[in-house]
């Protein structure tokens, strides 16, 4: 396997463009790959022109950068794997009353596992992306580690907790020690067309950020059969919900009830087909139970140890104590009640130095 050859996932954005340019400058034999995982015609919600991830514009932008450095570039069709692995899970989770995090699954299953297969076929040792994170090797623990990047605002280690030791051992993150403004300046220095390209904010295959529209178009026959149900406040029925897939824990807008004060979704019960709502203080909980655990920078958690836990990408993190853990599950207790612990979302545990210890999928809070 060629240790100097690296497959760079090029989305057509400024980050992956600079990642490819930096690796080329460092002497790596770079091969650019743009992964086509979906199309606007299939998922709907298309803007006036296709300019986001997986669009023709994105592919052309990636190819333009590759051509500038005489880097081979290929567009690879991953739509079948993406649909079966990411989109189907997204739909199933909402149907069960949970709120999924498709980026985590995509990173592990598509951007790494599928891309590493392509790397194997091209005799490349490494894969690289434009993620803001740092991977390293701890000789003492004989383990690859993952930690947050130099740019706290753009750090993406939260979405990478699912990466295995095998994946981390073959990963390069060229942007880990840069801030976003520095990356844009590098893009200008390299003369890249993508230097001023804006960041994408939404889930890639829901371009309009309208999950209800996506579900109704994706599975109309199933959605049409989803029953309405009771909306419960303090044990009393206060309204009718339109179907549990259209709600998420912590939601305040669009509930369709007037209580004379802000009311939030507290719990979604698939078994009883009810949506429980409560006051602001009622959606805060102390304990969090997680499963589908992946240990990253450590092989295990220690009961009683202090961690910093993030329960969503934008979360700054809160102090918590590990109550129990095993290979598949862990339970943590927050120092202060945590608002809107949402089943289906990811919880990622860090130590004080910013290393990702472990991550998992939230089962529930209490």
C-alpha positions as CSV (number, residue, x, y, z in Angstrom):
1,X,0.0,0.0,0.0
2,X,1.4,3.4,-1.1
3,X,1.9,5.5,2.1
4,X,2.4,8.6,0.0
5,X,-0.9,8.3,-1.8
6,X,-4.0,9.9,-0.4
7,X,-7.6,10.0,-1.5
8,X,-9.1,13.4,-0.7
9,X,-12.9,13.7,-0.5
10,X,-13.5,16.9,-2.5
11,X,-17.0,18.3,-2.0
12,X,-16.4,21.4,-4.1
13,X,-16.3,23.6,-1.0
14,X,-13.4,25.7,0.2
15,X,-12.4,23.4,3.1
16,X,-11.8,20.2,1.0
17,X,-10.2,22.3,-1.7
18,X,-7.6,23.7,0.7
19,X,-7.1,20.2,2.2
20,X,-6.2,18.9,-1.2
21,X,-4.0,21.9,-2.0
22,X,-2.1,21.5,1.4
23,X,-1.5,17.8,0.9
24,X,-0.3,18.4,-2.6
25,X,2.1,21.1,-1.3
26,X,3.4,18.7,1.3
27,X,4.4,16.2,-1.4
28,X,1.6,13.7,-1.2
29,X,0.3,12.0,-4.3
30,X,-3.2,13.3,-4.1
31,X,-6.2,11.8,-5.9
32,X,-9.4,13.8,-5.7
33,X,-12.7,12.0,-5.3
34,X,-16.1,13.7,-5.3
35,X,-18.8,11.4,-3.8
36,X,-22.2,11.7,-5.4
37,X,-24.6,10.5,-2.7
38,X,-27.9,12.0,-3.8
39,X,-29.6,14.2,-6.4
40,X,-32.1,17.0,-6.0
41,X,-34.5,15.2,-8.3
42,X,-34.6,12.3,-5.9
43,X,-34.9,14.1,-2.6
44,X,-36.8,17.3,-3.6
45,X,-36.5,20.7,-2.0
46,X,-34.2,21.9,-4.7
47,X,-33.2,25.6,-4.8
48,X,-33.4,27.6,-8.0
49,X,-30.1,26.1,-9.1
50,X,-28.0,23.2,-7.9
51,X,-25.1,24.7,-6.0
52,X,-24.8,22.6,-2.9
53,X,-23.1,19.3,-2.1
54,X,-23.4,16.7,-4.8
55,X,-24.6,19.2,-7.4
56,X,-23.1,19.7,-10.8
57,X,-21.7,23.0,-9.7
58,X,-20.0,21.3,-6.7
59,X,-18.5,18.6,-9.0
60,X,-17.2,21.2,-11.4
61,X,-15.7,23.3,-8.6
62,X,-13.9,20.2,-7.3
63,X,-12.6,19.3,-10.7
64,X,-11.5,22.9,-11.3
65,X,-9.3,22.8,-8.1
66,X,-7.9,19.3,-9.1
67,X,-7.0,20.6,-12.5
68,X,-5.2,23.6,-11.1
69,X,-2.7,21.2,-9.3
70,X,-2.8,18.5,-12.0
71,X,-4.4,16.2,-9.5
72,X,-6.4,13.2,-10.9
73,X,-10.1,13.7,-10.0
74,X,-13.0,11.2,-10.1
75,X,-16.7,11.4,-9.4
76,X,-17.9,8.2,-7.7
77,X,-21.5,7.2,-7.4
78,X,-22.4,6.3,-3.8
79,X,-26.1,7.0,-4.1
80,X,-27.2,3.4,-3.5
81,X,-25.1,3.0,-0.3
82,X,-26.1,6.5,0.9
83,X,-29.8,5.8,0.4
84,X,-29.7,2.4,2.1
85,X,-27.5,3.5,5.0
86,X,-28.2,7.2,5.6
87,X,-31.6,8.2,4.2
88,X,-33.4,5.0,5.2
89,X,-32.2,5.4,8.7
90,X,-33.2,9.1,8.7
91,X,-36.8,8.1,7.7
92,X,-37.0,5.2,10.1
93,X,-35.8,7.2,13.1
94,X,-38.4,10.0,12.5
95,X,-41.2,7.3,12.1
96,X,-40.2,5.9,15.5
97,X,-40.4,9.4,17.2
98,X,-36.6,9.9,17.4
99,X,-34.5,12.7,15.9
100,X,-31.6,11.3,13.8
101,X,-28.1,12.6,13.2
102,X,-27.5,11.5,9.6
103,X,-24.0,13.2,9.4
104,X,-22.6,10.8,12.0
105,X,-23.8,7.8,10.0
106,X,-22.6,9.3,6.7
107,X,-19.1,10.0,8.1
108,X,-18.6,6.5,9.4
109,X,-20.3,4.4,6.7
110,X,-19.9,6.5,3.5
111,X,-17.1,9.0,3.8
112,X,-14.8,6.5,5.5
113,X,-15.8,2.9,5.1
114,X,-16.9,3.3,1.4
115,X,-14.1,5.7,0.6
116,X,-11.5,3.4,2.2
117,X,-12.6,0.7,-0.2
118,X,-11.9,3.0,-3.1
119,X,-8.5,3.8,-1.5
120,X,-7.7,0.1,-1.3
121,X,-8.6,-0.2,-5.0
122,X,-6.2,2.7,-5.8
123,X,-3.5,1.4,-3.5
124,X,-3.7,4.5,-1.3
125,X,-2.8,4.4,2.4
126,X,-4.8,7.4,3.5
127,X,-8.1,9.3,3.0
128,X,-8.4,12.9,3.8
129,X,-11.2,15.4,4.2
130,X,-11.7,19.1,5.0
131,X,-13.0,18.4,8.5
132,X,-11.8,20.6,11.4
133,X,-10.5,18.0,13.8
134,X,-7.1,16.5,14.8
135,X,-6.1,12.8,14.6
136,X,-3.0,11.5,16.3
137,X,-1.4,8.4,17.7
138,X,-0.9,7.7,21.4
139,X,2.1,5.4,21.8
140,X,1.4,4.8,25.5
141,X,-2.1,3.6,24.8
142,X,-1.3,2.1,21.4
143,X,-4.4,3.9,20.1
144,X,-5.4,6.6,17.6
145,X,-6.9,9.6,19.1
146,X,-9.3,12.3,17.9
147,X,-9.5,15.8,19.4
148,X,-11.0,19.2,18.7
149,X,-9.5,21.5,16.2
150,X,-7.8,24.9,16.7
151,X,-11.1,26.6,15.6
152,X,-13.6,26.0,18.4
153,X,-16.4,27.6,16.3
154,X,-15.9,25.3,13.4
155,X,-14.7,22.2,15.2
156,X,-16.3,19.1,13.7
157,X,-15.0,16.4,16.1
158,X,-18.6,15.9,17.4
159,X,-19.7,14.5,14.1
160,X,-16.7,12.1,13.8
161,X,-17.2,10.1,17.0
162,X,-18.3,7.0,15.1
163,X,-14.9,6.6,13.3
164,X,-13.2,3.3,14.2
165,X,-9.6,2.8,15.1
166,X,-9.0,1.4,11.6
167,X,-10.5,4.4,10.0
168,X,-8.5,6.9,12.2
169,X,-5.3,5.0,11.4
170,X,-5.7,5.9,7.8
171,X,-7.1,9.5,8.1
172,X,-5.5,12.8,7.5
173,X,-7.1,16.1,8.6
174,X,-5.0,18.9,7.0
175,X,-7.1,21.7,8.5
176,X,-7.0,20.6,12.1
177,X,-4.6,23.3,13.1
178,X,-6.2,26.1,11.1
179,X,-9.1,28.5,11.7
180,X,-11.7,29.1,9.1
181,X,-10.5,32.6,8.3
182,X,-7.0,31.2,7.9
183,X,-8.3,28.5,5.5
184,X,-10.0,31.2,3.3
185,X,-6.8,33.1,3.2
186,X,-5.0,30.0,2.1
187,X,-7.6,29.4,-0.6
188,X,-6.9,33.0,-1.9
189,X,-3.1,32.3,-1.8
190,X,-3.6,29.2,-3.8
191,X,-5.9,31.0,-6.2
192,X,-8.8,28.7,-5.7
193,X,-12.1,29.3,-7.3
194,X,-13.8,28.1,-4.1
195,X,-12.1,30.7,-1.8
196,X,-15.3,32.7,-1.2
197,X,-17.8,29.9,-1.4
198,X,-20.3,30.0,1.5
199,X,-20.6,27.1,3.9
200,X,-23.5,24.7,3.7
201,X,-25.7,24.8,6.9
202,X,-28.4,22.3,6.4
203,X,-28.5,18.5,6.2
204,X,-27.3,18.0,2.6
205,X,-30.2,16.0,1.3
206,X,-32.8,18.2,2.8
207,X,-31.7,21.4,1.1
208,X,-34.7,23.5,2.1
209,X,-34.4,22.3,5.8
210,X,-38.0,21.2,5.6
211,X,-38.1,17.7,7.1
212,X,-41.8,17.4,7.0
213,X,-41.8,18.1,3.2
214,X,-39.0,15.6,2.8
215,X,-40.9,12.8,4.6
216,X,-44.2,13.5,2.9
217,X,-42.5,13.3,-0.5
218,X,-40.3,10.4,0.4
219,X,-42.9,8.0,1.9
220,X,-46.3,9.5,1.0
221,X,-48.2,6.2,1.4
222,X,-46.7,5.7,4.9
223,X,-47.2,9.3,6.0
224,X,-50.8,9.3,4.9
225,X,-51.5,6.4,7.2
226,X,-49.8,7.9,10.3
227,X,-52.5,8.6,12.8
228,X,-53.0,11.8,14.7
229,X,-52.8,11.5,18.5
230,X,-53.2,13.3,21.8
231,X,-51.0,16.1,22.9
232,X,-50.6,15.9,26.7
233,X,-49.7,18.7,29.2
234,X,-49.5,17.8,32.9
235,X,-51.5,14.6,32.3
236,X,-54.4,16.4,30.5
237,X,-55.1,16.4,26.8
238,X,-54.6,19.9,25.4
239,X,-54.7,19.2,21.7
240,X,-54.1,16.9,18.8
241,X,-50.7,16.3,17.2
242,X,-50.5,15.6,13.4
243,X,-48.2,12.6,13.7
244,X,-45.1,11.9,15.8
245,X,-42.6,12.1,12.9
246,X,-43.2,15.8,12.7
247,X,-42.0,16.6,16.3
248,X,-38.8,16.7,18.1
249,X,-37.9,17.0,21.8
250,X,-37.3,20.7,22.7
251,X,-39.5,22.0,19.8
252,X,-41.5,25.1,20.6
253,X,-42.9,26.4,17.3
254,X,-45.6,24.8,15.2
255,X,-47.3,22.8,18.0
256,X,-50.7,24.1,17.1
257,X,-51.8,24.8,20.7
258,X,-52.2,28.2,22.5
259,X,-51.4,28.0,26.2
260,X,-50.7,31.6,26.9
261,X,-47.0,30.9,27.5
262,X,-44.2,29.1,25.7
263,X,-44.6,25.3,25.7
264,X,-42.1,22.8,24.5
265,X,-42.1,19.1,23.4
266,X,-41.0,17.1,26.4
267,X,-41.4,13.5,25.3
268,X,-42.6,11.6,22.2
269,X,-44.0,8.2,22.9
270,X,-44.3,6.0,19.8
271,X,-46.1,3.2,21.7
272,X,-49.0,5.3,22.9
273,X,-48.9,7.7,19.9
274,X,-48.7,10.7,22.3
275,X,-46.7,13.9,22.3
276,X,-46.1,15.3,25.8
277,X,-45.4,19.0,26.2
278,X,-44.2,21.0,29.2
279,X,-42.8,24.2,30.5
280,X,-39.3,25.3,29.8
281,X,-37.9,24.0,33.0
282,X,-39.6,20.6,32.5
283,X,-37.5,19.7,29.4
284,X,-34.3,19.8,31.4
285,X,-32.9,16.5,32.8
286,X,-29.9,15.3,34.7
287,X,-29.2,11.8,33.5
288,X,-28.6,10.6,30.0
289,X,-28.6,7.0,28.8
290,X,-26.8,6.2,25.5
291,X,-26.2,3.1,23.4
292,X,-24.5,2.2,20.1
293,X,-21.3,3.4,21.8
294,X,-17.9,3.8,20.1
295,X,-14.8,4.3,22.1
296,X,-12.4,6.7,20.4
297,X,-9.4,8.1,22.2
298,X,-9.8,5.6,25.1
299,X,-10.7,2.0,25.3
300,X,-13.1,2.4,28.2
301,X,-14.7,5.0,30.5
302,X,-14.1,5.0,34.3
303,X,-17.0,5.2,36.6
304,X,-16.9,8.4,38.5
305,X,-14.7,10.3,36.0
306,X,-15.6,13.8,34.9
307,X,-16.2,14.4,31.3
308,X,-17.5,17.3,29.1
309,X,-20.6,16.1,27.2
310,X,-22.1,17.6,24.1
311,X,-25.6,16.5,23.1
312,X,-25.8,18.4,19.8
313,X,-23.4,19.9,17.3
314,X,-23.9,23.5,18.5
315,X,-23.6,22.5,22.1
316,X,-20.7,24.1,24.0
317,X,-20.5,21.1,26.3
318,X,-21.4,20.6,29.9
319,X,-19.7,18.9,32.9
320,X,-21.0,15.4,33.7
321,X,-20.0,12.3,35.7
322,X,-19.8,8.8,34.2
323,X,-22.2,6.7,36.3
324,X,-21.8,3.4,34.5
325,X,-20.4,2.1,31.2
326,X,-19.8,-1.0,29.2
327,X,-18.9,-1.9,25.6
328,X,-22.3,-0.9,24.2
329,X,-23.8,1.6,26.7
330,X,-23.0,4.4,29.1
331,X,-24.9,6.6,31.6
332,X,-23.8,10.1,32.6
333,X,-25.1,12.5,35.2
334,X,-24.8,16.2,34.4
335,X,-23.6,18.7,37.0
336,X,-26.5,20.9,36.1
337,X,-29.8,19.9,34.4
338,X,-29.4,19.8,30.6
339,X,-32.1,21.1,28.3
340,X,-33.7,19.0,25.5
341,X,-31.9,15.7,25.7
342,X,-33.2,14.3,22.4
343,X,-33.4,10.5,21.7
344,X,-31.7,9.7,18.4
345,X,-29.2,12.5,18.6
346,X,-25.5,11.9,19.4
347,X,-23.8,12.5,22.8
348,X,-20.1,12.9,22.6
349,X,-17.8,12.8,25.7
350,X,-14.6,14.8,25.8
351,X,-11.9,15.2,28.4
352,X,-10.6,18.5,29.6
353,X,-7.9,18.5,26.9
354,X,-10.4,18.2,24.1
355,X,-9.9,14.6,23.2
356,X,-13.0,12.6,22.1
357,X,-13.3,9.8,24.6
358,X,-16.4,8.1,23.3
359,X,-19.7,8.8,21.6
360,X,-23.1,7.2,21.5
361,X,-26.7,7.6,20.4
362,X,-29.1,9.1,23.1
363,X,-31.7,6.6,24.2
364,X,-33.4,8.9,26.7
365,X,-32.9,11.3,29.6
366,X,-34.4,11.4,33.0
